[in-house]
Amino acid sequence: MNSTTINFELPTFLIQQLGLDTQVINQEVRRMVALFLYEHQRISLSKACEIGGFTLWEFFELNRQLAIDLPYTADDLQDDLARLAHVEH
């Protein structure tokens, strides 16, 4: 995956208040961006997992912890079931 580096500043008090580890802050920001973009239906579930470095289960668990609604419809379920049926054969 091609990537672009984006630099921005966060106030030190915010980092401390949120208890963010400065050693892993890049990963934390990537995860939050992935969650935000998925929640607002800008990227797919698989792309959110890729960008955030999540497994599918980690992604669902973090959404649950943060009380983020997943835009998962009945059509999405049917698509997933069809894909699973195709893989099993």
Biopython code that builds the backbone (N, CA, C, O; Angstrom):
import numpy as np
from Bio.PDB.StructureBuilder import StructureBuilder

atoms = [
    (1, "MET", "N", (0.856, -1.176, 0.000)),
    (1, "MET", "CA", (0.000, 0.000, 0.000)),
    (1, "MET", "C", (0.897, 1.233, 0.000)),
    (1, "MET", "O", (1.791, 1.362, 0.835)),
    (2, "ASN", "N", (0.650, 2.125, -0.933)),
    (2, "ASN", "CA", (1.344, 3.407, -0.924)),
    (2, "ASN", "C", (0.835, 4.220, 0.244)),
    (2, "ASN", "O", (-0.314, 4.069, 0.660)),
    (3, "SER", "N", (1.680, 5.078, 0.771)),
    (3, "SER", "CA", (1.234, 5.872, 1.909)),
    (3, "SER", "C", (1.806, 7.280, 1.831)),
    (3, "SER", "O", (2.794, 7.541, 1.145)),
    (4, "THR", "N", (1.153, 8.171, 2.553)),
    (4, "THR", "CA", (1.576, 9.547, 2.687)),
    (4, "THR", "C", (1.761, 9.832, 4.167)),
    (4, "THR", "O", (0.932, 9.435, 4.987)),
    (5, "THR", "N", (2.820, 10.502, 4.507)),
    (5, "THR", "CA", (3.062, 10.869, 5.896)),
    (5, "THR", "C", (2.422, 12.222, 6.168)),
    (5, "THR", "O", (2.592, 13.175, 5.408)),
    (6, "ILE", "N", (1.682, 12.282, 7.274)),
    (6, "ILE", "CA", (1.025, 13.515, 7.684)),
    (6, "ILE", "C", (1.532, 13.847, 9.081)),
    (6, "ILE", "O", (1.475, 13.017, 9.989)),
    (7, "ASN", "N", (2.019, 15.049, 9.239)),
    (7, "ASN", "CA", (2.508, 15.489, 10.545)),
    (7, "ASN", "C", (1.574, 16.549, 11.107)),
    (7, "ASN", "O", (1.130, 17.444, 10.387)),
    (8, "PHE", "N", (1.282, 16.445, 12.386)),
    (8, "PHE", "CA", (0.507, 17.478, 13.058)),
    (8, "PHE", "C", (0.887, 17.475, 14.530)),
    (8, "PHE", "O", (1.471, 16.516, 15.034)),
    (9, "GLU", "N", (0.553, 18.538, 15.192)),
    (9, "GLU", "CA", (0.919, 18.686, 16.586)),
    (9, "GLU", "C", (-0.291, 18.473, 17.484)),
    (9, "GLU", "O", (-1.409, 18.868, 17.155)),
    (10, "LEU", "N", (-0.045, 17.846, 18.614)),
    (10, "LEU", "CA", (-1.049, 17.692, 19.660)),
    (10, "LEU", "C", (-0.481, 18.314, 20.927)),
    (10, "LEU", "O", (0.702, 18.145, 21.219)),
    (11, "PRO", "N", (-1.299, 19.025, 21.676)),
    (11, "PRO", "CA", (-0.811, 19.602, 22.931)),
    (11, "PRO", "C", (-0.358, 18.504, 23.896)),
    (11, "PRO", "O", (-1.004, 17.463, 24.016)),
    (12, "THR", "N", (0.746, 18.749, 24.570)),
    (12, "THR", "CA", (1.292, 17.783, 25.521)),
    (12, "THR", "C", (0.274, 17.420, 26.590)),
    (12, "THR", "O", (0.165, 16.254, 26.970)),
    (13, "PHE", "N", (-0.482, 18.419, 27.086)),
    (13, "PHE", "CA", (-1.460, 18.117, 28.136)),
    (13, "PHE", "C", (-2.505, 17.127, 27.648)),
    (13, "PHE", "O", (-2.990, 16.310, 28.429)),
    (14, "LEU", "N", (-2.860, 17.186, 26.361)),
    (14, "LEU", "CA", (-3.848, 16.261, 25.823)),
    (14, "LEU", "C", (-3.298, 14.840, 25.795)),
    (14, "LEU", "O", (-3.991, 13.891, 26.160)),
    (15, "ILE", "N", (-2.063, 14.702, 25.363)),
    (15, "ILE", "CA", (-1.415, 13.390, 25.336)),
    (15, "ILE", "C", (-1.399, 12.805, 26.751)),
    (15, "ILE", "O", (-1.714, 11.633, 26.959)),
    (16, "GLN", "N", (-1.029, 13.640, 27.707)),
    (16, "GLN", "CA", (-0.953, 13.178, 29.094)),
    (16, "GLN", "C", (-2.341, 12.878, 29.655)),
    (16, "GLN", "O", (-2.541, 11.860, 30.317)),
    (17, "GLN", "N", (-3.296, 13.763, 29.390)),
    (17, "GLN", "CA", (-4.647, 13.598, 29.911)),
    (17, "GLN", "C", (-5.295, 12.324, 29.380)),
    (17, "GLN", "O", (-6.010, 11.636, 30.108)),
    (18, "LEU", "N", (-5.047, 12.016, 28.125)),
    (18, "LEU", "CA", (-5.634, 10.825, 27.518)),
    (18, "LEU", "C", (-4.840, 9.564, 27.828)),
    (18, "LEU", "O", (-5.271, 8.452, 27.524)),
    (19, "GLY", "N", (-3.684, 9.753, 28.432)),
    (19, "GLY", "CA", (-2.859, 8.599, 28.772)),
    (19, "GLY", "C", (-2.264, 7.924, 27.554)),
    (19, "GLY", "O", (-2.023, 6.716, 27.568)),
    (20, "LEU", "N", (-2.021, 8.695, 26.491)),
    (20, "LEU", "CA", (-1.451, 8.123, 25.274)),
    (20, "LEU", "C", (0.044, 7.923, 25.445)),
    (20, "LEU", "O", (0.738, 8.773, 26.004)),
    (21, "ASP", "N", (0.519, 6.821, 24.970)),
    (21, "ASP", "CA", (1.939, 6.504, 24.997)),
    (21, "ASP", "C", (2.567, 7.118, 23.755)),
    (21, "ASP", "O", (2.212, 6.755, 22.633)),
    (22, "THR", "N", (3.494, 8.041, 23.949)),
    (22, "THR", "CA", (4.086, 8.730, 22.793)),
    (22, "THR", "C", (4.839, 7.777, 21.874)),
    (22, "THR", "O", (5.090, 8.105, 20.714)),
    (23, "GLN", "N", (5.195, 6.618, 22.372)),
    (23, "GLN", "CA", (5.895, 5.641, 21.542)),
    (23, "GLN", "C", (4.958, 4.982, 20.520)),
    (23, "GLN", "O", (5.407, 4.512, 19.474)),
    (24, "VAL", "N", (3.657, 4.951, 20.827)),
    (24, "VAL", "CA", (2.716, 4.275, 19.934)),
    (24, "VAL", "C", (1.613, 5.213, 19.439)),
    (24, "VAL", "O", (0.583, 4.760, 18.941)),
    (25, "ILE", "N", (1.834, 6.510, 19.577)),
    (25, "ILE", "CA", (0.778, 7.455, 19.222)),
    (25, "ILE", "C", (0.419, 7.410, 17.736)),
    (25, "ILE", "O", (-0.744, 7.601, 17.382)),
    (26, "ASN", "N", (1.386, 7.164, 16.868)),
    (26, "ASN", "CA", (1.068, 7.065, 15.443)),
    (26, "ASN", "C", (0.054, 5.966, 15.176)),
    (26, "ASN", "O", (-0.889, 6.155, 14.409)),
    (27, "GLN", "N", (0.251, 4.817, 15.811)),
    (27, "GLN", "CA", (-0.688, 3.703, 15.635)),
    (27, "GLN", "C", (-2.062, 4.059, 16.198)),
    (27, "GLN", "O", (-3.086, 3.729, 15.600)),
    (28, "GLU", "N", (-2.082, 4.728, 17.344)),
    (28, "GLU", "CA", (-3.362, 5.113, 17.946)),
    (28, "GLU", "C", (-4.120, 6.073, 17.042)),
    (28, "GLU", "O", (-5.332, 5.938, 16.875)),
    (29, "VAL", "N", (-3.426, 7.035, 16.461)),
    (29, "VAL", "CA", (-4.077, 7.991, 15.560)),
    (29, "VAL", "C", (-4.592, 7.270, 14.322)),
    (29, "VAL", "O", (-5.702, 7.541, 13.864)),
    (30, "ARG", "N", (-3.797, 6.355, 13.776)),
    (30, "ARG", "CA", (-4.247, 5.580, 12.607)),
    (30, "ARG", "C", (-5.525, 4.804, 12.929)),
    (30, "ARG", "O", (-6.441, 4.745, 12.109)),
    (31, "ARG", "N", (-5.583, 4.215, 14.114)),
    (31, "ARG", "CA", (-6.771, 3.457, 14.517)),
    (31, "ARG", "C", (-7.995, 4.363, 14.627)),
    (31, "ARG", "O", (-9.082, 4.008, 14.170)),
    (32, "MET", "N", (-7.813, 5.521, 15.230)),
    (32, "MET", "CA", (-8.940, 6.446, 15.392)),
    (32, "MET", "C", (-9.420, 6.976, 14.030)),
    (32, "MET", "O", (-10.622, 7.122, 13.810)),
    (33, "VAL", "N", (-8.491, 7.257, 13.132)),
    (33, "VAL", "CA", (-8.873, 7.708, 11.795)),
    (33, "VAL", "C", (-9.637, 6.594, 11.075)),
    (33, "VAL", "O", (-10.651, 6.857, 10.429)),
    (34, "ALA", "N", (-9.160, 5.368, 11.183)),
    (34, "ALA", "CA", (-9.843, 4.238, 10.548)),
    (34, "ALA", "C", (-11.252, 4.070, 11.102)),
    (34, "ALA", "O", (-12.198, 3.864, 10.342)),
    (35, "LEU", "N", (-11.397, 4.156, 12.424)),
    (35, "LEU", "CA", (-12.717, 4.056, 13.044)),
    (35, "LEU", "C", (-13.640, 5.173, 12.565)),
    (35, "LEU", "O", (-14.797, 4.931, 12.219)),
    (36, "PHE", "N", (-13.123, 6.380, 12.548)),
    (36, "PHE", "CA", (-13.921, 7.539, 12.127)),
    (36, "PHE", "C", (-14.371, 7.394, 10.669)),
    (36, "PHE", "O", (-15.545, 7.596, 10.356)),
    (37, "LEU", "N", (-13.451, 7.050, 9.794)),
    (37, "LEU", "CA", (-13.799, 6.934, 8.373)),
    (37, "LEU", "C", (-14.804, 5.814, 8.130)),
    (37, "LEU", "O", (-15.702, 5.951, 7.299)),
    (38, "TYR", "N", (-14.655, 4.708, 8.851)),
    (38, "TYR", "CA", (-15.616, 3.618, 8.699)),
    (38, "TYR", "C", (-16.982, 4.020, 9.241)),
    (38, "TYR", "O", (-18.008, 3.781, 8.603)),
    (39, "GLU", "N", (-16.988, 4.630, 10.420)),
    (39, "GLU", "CA", (-18.251, 5.048, 11.032)),
    (39, "GLU", "C", (-19.022, 5.991, 10.114)),
    (39, "GLU", "O", (-20.251, 5.945, 10.073)),
    (40, "HIS", "N", (-18.318, 6.837, 9.383)),
    (40, "HIS", "CA", (-18.953, 7.797, 8.481)),
    (40, "HIS", "C", (-19.061, 7.272, 7.050)),
    (40, "HIS", "O", (-19.294, 8.024, 6.103)),
    (41, "GLN", "N", (-18.884, 5.956, 6.928)),
    (41, "GLN", "CA", (-19.079, 5.233, 5.670)),
    (41, "GLN", "C", (-18.233, 5.782, 4.529)),
    (41, "GLN", "O", (-18.681, 5.847, 3.384)),
    (42, "ARG", "N", (-17.013, 6.172, 4.854)),
    (42, "ARG", "CA", (-16.082, 6.669, 3.845)),
    (42, "ARG", "C", (-15.173, 5.562, 3.321)),
    (42, "ARG", "O", (-14.645, 5.657, 2.213)),
    (43, "ILE", "N", (-14.987, 4.494, 4.137)),
    (43, "ILE", "CA", (-14.160, 3.353, 3.738)),
    (43, "ILE", "C", (-14.868, 2.067, 4.156)),
    (43, "ILE", "O", (-15.765, 2.073, 4.999)),
    (44, "SER", "N", (-14.441, 0.975, 3.546)),
    (44, "SER", "CA", (-15.029, -0.331, 3.854)),
    (44, "SER", "C", (-14.461, -0.883, 5.157)),
    (44, "SER", "O", (-13.469, -0.381, 5.685)),
    (45, "LEU", "N", (-15.105, -1.917, 5.655)),
    (45, "LEU", "CA", (-14.659, -2.590, 6.862)),
    (45, "LEU", "C", (-13.244, -3.138, 6.681)),
    (45, "LEU", "O", (-12.389, -2.958, 7.548)),
    (46, "SER", "N", (-13.004, -3.798, 5.566)),
    (46, "SER", "CA", (-11.673, -4.379, 5.349)),
    (46, "SER", "C", (-10.611, -3.287, 5.235)),
    (46, "SER", "O", (-9.489, -3.472, 5.707)),
    (47, "LYS", "N", (-10.943, -2.163, 4.623)),
    (47, "LYS", "CA", (-9.989, -1.052, 4.507)),
    (47, "LYS", "C", (-9.732, -0.437, 5.881)),
    (47, "LYS", "O", (-8.602, -0.057, 6.184)),
    (48, "ALA", "N", (-10.767, -0.336, 6.714)),
    (48, "ALA", "CA", (-10.591, 0.196, 8.067)),
    (48, "ALA", "C", (-9.643, -0.700, 8.867)),
    (48, "ALA", "O", (-8.773, -0.207, 9.585)),
    (49, "CYS", "N", (-9.815, -2.004, 8.740)),
    (49, "CYS", "CA", (-8.927, -2.936, 9.442)),
    (49, "CYS", "C", (-7.495, -2.810, 8.921)),
    (49, "CYS", "O", (-6.541, -2.852, 9.698)),
    (50, "GLU", "N", (-7.353, -2.658, 7.627)),
    (50, "GLU", "CA", (-6.020, -2.517, 7.038)),
    (50, "GLU", "C", (-5.337, -1.230, 7.521)),
    (50, "GLU", "O", (-4.188, -1.262, 7.962)),
    (51, "ILE", "N", (-6.040, -0.113, 7.438)),
    (51, "ILE", "CA", (-5.469, 1.176, 7.834)),
    (51, "ILE", "C", (-5.134, 1.192, 9.323)),
    (51, "ILE", "O", (-4.072, 1.669, 9.722)),
    (52, "GLY", "N", (-6.042, 0.671, 10.138)),
    (52, "GLY", "CA", (-5.857, 0.703, 11.580)),
    (52, "GLY", "C", (-4.978, -0.402, 12.137)),
    (52, "GLY", "O", (-4.611, -0.379, 13.311)),
    (53, "GLY", "N", (-4.641, -1.369, 11.294)),
    (53, "GLY", "CA", (-3.838, -2.493, 11.772)),
    (53, "GLY", "C", (-4.611, -3.403, 12.707)),
    (53, "GLY", "O", (-4.032, -4.010, 13.608)),
    (54, "PHE", "N", (-5.921, -3.502, 12.494)),
    (54, "PHE", "CA", (-6.804, -4.319, 13.319)),
    (54, "PHE", "C", (-7.018, -5.680, 12.687)),
    (54, "PHE", "O", (-6.954, -5.832, 11.467)),
    (55, "THR", "N", (-7.274, -6.674, 13.539)),
    (55, "THR", "CA", (-7.952, -7.851, 13.037)),
    (55, "THR", "C", (-9.437, -7.477, 13.020)),
    (55, "THR", "O", (-9.837, -6.486, 13.632)),
    (56, "LEU", "N", (-10.223, -8.242, 12.344)),
    (56, "LEU", "CA", (-11.652, -7.975, 12.297)),
    (56, "LEU", "C", (-12.243, -7.969, 13.703)),
    (56, "LEU", "O", (-13.058, -7.105, 14.024)),
    (57, "TRP", "N", (-11.845, -8.916, 14.538)),
    (57, "TRP", "CA", (-12.392, -9.024, 15.887)),
    (57, "TRP", "C", (-11.936, -7.860, 16.771)),
    (57, "TRP", "O", (-12.705, -7.370, 17.598)),
    (58, "GLU", "N", (-10.697, -7.420, 16.601)),
    (58, "GLU", "CA", (-10.218, -6.252, 17.356)),
    (58, "GLU", "C", (-11.028, -5.015, 16.974)),
    (58, "GLU", "O", (-11.380, -4.200, 17.827)),
    (59, "PHE", "N", (-11.316, -4.889, 15.687)),
    (59, "PHE", "CA", (-12.085, -3.746, 15.203)),
    (59, "PHE", "C", (-13.479, -3.745, 15.823)),
    (59, "PHE", "O", (-13.938, -2.714, 16.314)),
    (60, "PHE", "N", (-14.151, -4.886, 15.803)),
    (60, "PHE", "CA", (-15.497, -4.975, 16.383)),
    (60, "PHE", "C", (-15.468, -4.695, 17.882)),
    (60, "PHE", "O", (-16.350, -4.015, 18.405)),
    (61, "GLU", "N", (-14.460, -5.215, 18.568)),
    (61, "GLU", "CA", (-14.364, -5.008, 20.016)),
    (61, "GLU", "C", (-14.140, -3.530, 20.347)),
    (61, "GLU", "O", (-14.751, -3.011, 21.281)),
    (62, "LEU", "N", (-13.285, -2.856, 19.605)),
    (62, "LEU", "CA", (-13.046, -1.439, 19.868)),
    (62, "LEU", "C", (-14.293, -0.613, 19.564)),
    (62, "LEU", "O", (-14.597, 0.336, 20.286)),
    (63, "ASN", "N", (-15.008, -0.959, 18.518)),
    (63, "ASN", "CA", (-16.278, -0.292, 18.228)),
    (63, "ASN", "C", (-17.257, -0.474, 19.381)),
    (63, "ASN", "O", (-17.961, 0.461, 19.761)),
    (64, "ARG", "N", (-17.298, -1.678, 19.933)),
    (64, "ARG", "CA", (-18.184, -1.946, 21.059)),
    (64, "ARG", "C", (-17.780, -1.110, 22.271)),
    (64, "ARG", "O", (-18.626, -0.497, 22.922)),
    (65, "GLN", "N", (-16.482, -1.090, 22.569)),
    (65, "GLN", "CA", (-15.992, -0.339, 23.729)),
    (65, "GLN", "C", (-16.282, 1.158, 23.599)),
    (65, "GLN", "O", (-16.594, 1.822, 24.587)),
    (66, "LEU", "N", (-16.179, 1.679, 22.390)),
    (66, "LEU", "CA", (-16.398, 3.106, 22.158)),
    (66, "LEU", "C", (-17.854, 3.431, 21.831)),
    (66, "LEU", "O", (-18.192, 4.588, 21.579)),
    (67, "ALA", "N", (-18.713, 2.418, 21.834)),
    (67, "ALA", "CA", (-20.142, 2.579, 21.541)),
    (67, "ALA", "C", (-20.369, 3.223, 20.177)),
    (67, "ALA", "O", (-21.211, 4.108, 20.025)),
    (68, "ILE", "N", (-19.607, 2.764, 19.192)),
    (68, "ILE", "CA", (-19.760, 3.254, 17.826)),
    (68, "ILE", "C", (-20.670, 2.288, 17.084)),
    (68, "ILE", "O", (-20.420, 1.083, 17.053)),
    (69, "ASP", "N", (-21.725, 2.824, 16.487)),
    (69, "ASP", "CA", (-22.624, 1.991, 15.696)),
    (69, "ASP", "C", (-21.937, 1.568, 14.413)),
    (69, "ASP", "O", (-21.275, 2.365, 13.748)),
    (70, "LEU", "N", (-22.106, 0.310, 14.081)),
    (70, "LEU", "CA", (-21.544, -0.197, 12.837)),
    (70, "LEU", "C", (-22.597, -0.082, 11.741)),
    (70, "LEU", "O", (-23.720, -0.559, 11.905)),
    (71, "PRO", "N", (-22.240, 0.544, 10.634)),
    (71, "PRO", "CA", (-23.198, 0.642, 9.528)),
    (71, "PRO", "C", (-23.246, -0.673, 8.740)),
    (71, "PRO", "O", (-22.876, -0.724, 7.568)),
    (72, "TYR", "N", (-23.707, -1.724, 9.404)),
    (72, "TYR", "CA", (-23.770, -3.051, 8.810)),
    (72, "TYR", "C", (-25.233, -3.381, 8.558)),
    (72, "TYR", "O", (-26.025, -3.488, 9.493)),
    (73, "THR", "N", (-25.582, -3.539, 7.297)),
    (73, "THR", "CA", (-26.979, -3.726, 6.925)),
    (73, "THR", "C", (-27.295, -5.194, 6.641)),
    (73, "THR", "O", (-26.407, -6.046, 6.612)),
    (74, "ALA", "N", (-28.558, -5.458, 6.436)),
    (74, "ALA", "CA", (-28.990, -6.807, 6.047)),
    (74, "ALA", "C", (-28.360, -7.197, 4.712)),
    (74, "ALA", "O", (-28.020, -8.361, 4.500)),
    (75, "ASP", "N", (-28.205, -6.229, 3.814)),
    (75, "ASP", "CA", (-27.547, -6.503, 2.534)),
    (75, "ASP", "C", (-26.082, -6.891, 2.743)),
    (75, "ASP", "O", (-25.568, -7.776, 2.059)),
    (76, "ASP", "N", (-25.410, -6.226, 3.692)),
    (76, "ASP", "CA", (-24.028, -6.580, 4.009)),
    (76, "ASP", "C", (-23.952, -8.022, 4.501)),
    (76, "ASP", "O", (-23.053, -8.773, 4.121)),
    (77, "LEU", "N", (-24.904, -8.399, 5.347)),
    (77, "LEU", "CA", (-24.942, -9.767, 5.856)),
    (77, "LEU", "C", (-25.127, -10.765, 4.715)),
    (77, "LEU", "O", (-24.438, -11.783, 4.661)),
    (78, "GLN", "N", (-26.045, -10.477, 3.816)),
    (78, "GLN", "CA", (-26.272, -11.374, 2.677)),
    (78, "GLN", "C", (-25.013, -11.494, 1.814)),
    (78, "GLN", "O", (-24.674, -12.586, 1.357)),
    (79, "ASP", "N", (-24.330, -10.382, 1.593)),
    (79, "ASP", "CA", (-23.081, -10.412, 0.822)),
    (79, "ASP", "C", (-22.031, -11.276, 1.516)),
    (79, "ASP", "O", (-21.353, -12.077, 0.872)),
    (80, "ASP", "N", (-21.902, -11.109, 2.833)),
    (80, "ASP", "CA", (-20.931, -11.898, 3.586)),
    (80, "ASP", "C", (-21.279, -13.382, 3.561)),
    (80, "ASP", "O", (-20.396, -14.224, 3.398)),
    (81, "LEU", "N", (-22.548, -13.702, 3.720)),
    (81, "LEU", "CA", (-22.969, -15.101, 3.666)),
    (81, "LEU", "C", (-22.712, -15.713, 2.295)),
    (81, "LEU", "O", (-22.304, -16.871, 2.193)),
    (82, "ALA", "N", (-22.947, -14.942, 1.251)),
    (82, "ALA", "CA", (-22.685, -15.426, -0.109)),
    (82, "ALA", "C", (-21.187, -15.672, -0.308)),
    (82, "ALA", "O", (-20.798, -16.670, -0.916)),
    (83, "ARG", "N", (-20.350, -14.770, 0.201)),
    (83, "ARG", "CA", (-18.903, -14.952, 0.085)),
    (83, "ARG", "C", (-18.449, -16.199, 0.841)),
    (83, "ARG", "O", (-17.617, -16.965, 0.353)),
    (84, "LEU", "N", (-19.008, -16.392, 2.044)),
    (84, "LEU", "CA", (-18.650, -17.563, 2.834)),
    (84, "LEU", "C", (-19.083, -18.853, 2.133)),
    (84, "LEU", "O", (-18.341, -19.835, 2.129)),
    (85, "ALA", "N", (-20.249, -18.853, 1.555)),
    (85, "ALA", "CA", (-20.730, -20.032, 0.835)),
    (85, "ALA", "C", (-19.830, -20.340, -0.341)),
    (85, "ALA", "O", (-19.571, -21.506, -0.641)),
    (86, "HIS", "N", (-19.351, -19.307, -1.010)),
    (86, "HIS", "CA", (-18.455, -19.479, -2.156)),
    (86, "HIS", "C", (-17.095, -20.027, -1.719)),
    (86, "HIS", "O", (-16.504, -20.844, -2.425)),
    (87, "VAL", "N", (-16.603, -19.593, -0.577)),
    (87, "VAL", "CA", (-15.307, -20.042, -0.069)),
    (87, "VAL", "C", (-15.351, -21.494, 0.356)),
    (87, "VAL", "O", (-14.372, -22.221, 0.187)),
    (88, "GLU", "N", (-16.484, -21.929, 0.910)),
    (88, "GLU", "CA", (-16.598, -23.300, 1.408)),
    (88, "GLU", "C", (-16.563, -24.324, 0.299)),
    (88, "GLU", "O", (-16.219, -25.479, 0.551)),
    (89, "HIS", "N", (-16.909, -23.945, -0.928)),
    (89, "HIS", "CA", (-16.964, -24.922, -2.025)),
    (89, "HIS", "C", (-15.666, -25.020, -2.721)),
    (89, "HIS", "O", (-15.531, -25.793, -3.670)),
]
sb = StructureBuilder()
sb.init_structure("model")
sb.init_model(0)
sb.init_chain("A")
sb.init_seg("    ")
for serial, (resi, resn, name, xyz) in enumerate(atoms, 1):
    if name == "N":
        sb.init_residue(resn, " ", resi, " ")
    sb.init_atom(name, np.array(xyz, "f"), 0.0, 1.0, " ", f" {name:<3s}", serial, name[0])
structure = sb.get_structure()
